[in-house]
Amino acid sequence: MAISKDNLDFIDSLVDYYISESESYKQIAENFVPEVESIPDTAFGIITGCVYSGFLQAYQNQQQTPSLEDMGEFNNIIKQRAALIKKSILNPPRQEPIEEEQKKKHIQKNNANLDEGKSGIVST
């Protein structure tokens, strides 16, 4: 079984979201100095861990379990996007800050979709 189009779109949107918010994850990684040797590598690990968690949550919400093939496909997606993720950590994208109310609405929409068993992130 290959990853469904909906789940592929969801993974892509997660990666895009975390790339856009990479500065925040870099700041989180900075909190672990001197325990960590590389802030960018730590931020990369946090981001990929969050994407992986979202991937698993999407399957759980659909009452499915990812197959070994799905896991391999997921890993390939992350490998293909790794350079972009790393670049966003080293040179974060510049954008207007999102208002707190917009963030709350975005999170509420995503949670509602996940509760309904949908796998996509809703853009604001």
Buried (B, 14 or more C-beta within 10 A) or exposed (E): EEBBEEBBBBBBBBBBBBBBBBBBBBEBBEEEEEEBEEBBEBBBBBBBEBBBEBBBEBBEBBEEEBEEEBBEBBEEBBEEBEEEBBBBBEEBEEEEEBEEEEEEBBEEBBEEBBEEEBBBBEEE
